[in-house]
Amino acid sequence: MSESRKKQVFNPFLPIDEYIPDGEPHVFGDRGYIYGSHDKEGGETFCMLDYTVYSAPITDLTDWRKEGVIYCAQQDPDYNDRKYMYAPDVVRGNDGRYYLYYCMSGEFGHGGYFGPIRVAVCDEPAGKFEYLGYVRNQNGEPAQDYVCFDPGVLNDNGRIFLYSGTQYGYEEDDDFYENEELIRSEMKKFNRSRDEIINKAKAGSVMGPIVMELEDDMLTLKRPAKHLIPYAVKGTTFEEHPFFEASSMRKVGEKYYFIYSSMQNHELCYATSDYPDRDFIFGGTIVSNGDIGFCGRKMEDKLNMTGTTHGSIEFINGEWYVFYHRLTHKSDYSRQACAEKIKIEEDGRIRQVEITSCGLNGAPLVAEGVYPATICCNLTNGHMPHGSNKIYSDCFPNVNHDGDDRFVSQIADGTIIGYKYFEIKENKQLKISYRGDAEGKLLVMSEMDGDVLGNFEITSVSDWKFIETDVAFKNGITALYLKYMGEGLLDIKELAF
């Protein structure tokens, strides 16, 4: 195997059996760290495992190292009532120590919107954190004037800002304020128009994105929490992409970038302001885990099962990246960390990027050796579902596992599996490892539904079997698509050049 093949990284960029979603990337010193919640492979609910951190040298994002468990759910005083730790964030305080902010929840998210934001502290970015306390008001009571969820933290030249919130229930509140009798009463009482009454009510909602500034103790609010962007989005720049969850803040030069998951629940969006706590204007979509919106793609044409997304952007060794996650195991309960290079234009805009298999690699993957089939960036049968708080029983293509094997599963007639991108230097012989009760052909293409460059004859086999075919690749950078045409179902474990 060539040296170039050894020094590659692909999506998902952590070990293939690791599931760390909700990634908050940070650079501390000369290493990049990824903090996130921790799903179980084939898990039964969200965030079943303890916080585990990986890091890499900022000069080599192919070299991710497992730092180990930094904090256990059992360390939280409320562990008996809520056993799962949701999406966290870490910030370096003005005292040089590292502070971990997180929220607790029960199974399937029950209780996740109730309870304060909790804090743990450590002298190292990936050491053993110890419970410190909960975020509180000046009077010492837990800061729960708004729903506390998905905390994100920013140290802005010594000022510590904490962000959180969810827009869950947005539609229900819309319905509530359709109560004409109540609206007329409020209009008369306050001498205001109907729209003013509705907007006033929504502005006071406990839902929505929240900003808080903290004292030097990293626990106490300097002043009451407030909404960061409008809760009522009608007529604002956020109308088509309302906030849902996953607050994260970054400072780029003198501009503040608010990264969040929209109500579409498949995309990370951004908004910008000259201030860390107000006046944000919607900017656009950075990435979608179904490539929805990229080059105008519609929801019905999504290229993967879509669902929860959470992440942020980070500047690492002269480049900007967006970190996000993908879904596996036909649920939102087993999510894997992915990343793509992005560009912040001179005018501050971020154009939506395509999801790929090469991600942090900095170049296309070399068409040599063996690759896991599960690094596919597109996996679709033409009508993939949108994830929800359950495990689907329907039959559709998905990334799954069986013991120590990880593979693309339930590949049926018409399924397309896409890999972007490989660098081809000559015509290649392509191999796949597969199993299943399938009978048909597996077509090889460089474009989705493009010209067929080669094909595999698929016959029913119960154990993993390698087969090969000649492929008329053109030299250069190319996508690789596999399309199954036939009967039955097959699984694919590996592909090899």
HELIX and SHEET records of a PDB file:
HELIX    1   1 GLU A    3  LYS A    6  1                                   4    
HELIX    2   2 ALA A   73  GLN A   75  5                                   3    
HELIX    3   3 GLU A  107  GLY A  109  5                                   3    
HELIX    4   4 TYR A  170  PHE A  176  1                                   7    
HELIX    5   5 GLU A  180  PHE A  190  1                                  11    
HELIX    6   6 ARG A  194  ALA A  203  1                                  10    
HELIX    7   7 PHE A  294  GLY A  296  5                                   3    
HELIX    8   8 MET A  299  ASP A  301  5                                   3    
HELIX    9   9 GLY A  359  ASN A  361  5                                   3    
HELIX   10  10 ALA A  373  ILE A  375  5                                   3    
SHEET    1   A 4 GLU A  24  PHE A  28  0                                        
SHEET    2   A 4 ARG A  31  TYR A  35 -1                                        
SHEET    3   A 4 TYR A  51  PRO A  57 -1                                        
SHEET    4   A 4 ARG A  65  TYR A  71 -1                                        
SHEET    1   B 2 TYR A  84  MET A  85  0                                        
SHEET    2   B 2 MET A 104  SER A 105 -1                                        
SHEET    1   C 4 ASP A  89  ARG A  92  0                                        
SHEET    2   C 4 TYR A  98  TYR A 102 -1                                        
SHEET    3   C 4 ARG A 118  CYS A 122 -1                                        
SHEET    4   C 4 GLU A 130  TYR A 134 -1                                        
SHEET    1   D 4 GLY A 152  ASP A 156  0                                        
SHEET    2   D 4 ARG A 159  SER A 164 -1                                        
SHEET    3   D 4 ILE A 210  LEU A 214 -1                                        
SHEET    4   D 4 LYS A 226  HIS A 227 -1                                        
SHEET    1   E 4 PHE A 243  VAL A 252  0                                        
SHEET    2   E 4 LYS A 255  SER A 262 -1                                        
SHEET    3   E 4 GLU A 267  SER A 273 -1                                        
SHEET    4   E 4 ILE A 281  SER A 288 -1                                        
SHEET    1   F 3 SER A 312  ILE A 316  0                                        
SHEET    2   F 3 GLU A 319  LEU A 327 -1                                        
SHEET    3   F 3 ARG A 335  ILE A 342 -1                                        
SHEET    1   G 3 LEU A 365  VAL A 366  0                                        
SHEET    2   G 3 ILE A 416  ILE A 424  1                                        
SHEET    3   G 3 ASN A 378  THR A 380 -1                                        
SHEET    1   H 5 LEU A 365  VAL A 366  0                                        
SHEET    2   H 5 ILE A 416  ILE A 424  1                                        
SHEET    3   H 5 GLY A 476  GLU A 487 -1                                        
SHEET    4   H 5 GLU A 439  MET A 445 -1                                        
SHEET    5   H 5 VAL A 452  ILE A 458 -1                                        
SHEET    1   I 4 VAL A 370  PRO A 372  0                                        
SHEET    2   I 4 LEU A 490  ALA A 496 -1                                        
SHEET    3   I 4 ASP A 405  ILE A 411 -1                                        
SHEET    4   I 4 ASN A 398  ASP A 402 -1                                        
SHEET    1   J 4 VAL A 370  PRO A 372  0                                        
SHEET    2   J 4 LEU A 490  ALA A 496 -1                                        
SHEET    3   J 4 LYS A 428  GLY A 436 -1                                        
SHEET    4   J 4 VAL A 461  VAL A 471 -1                                        
END                                                                             
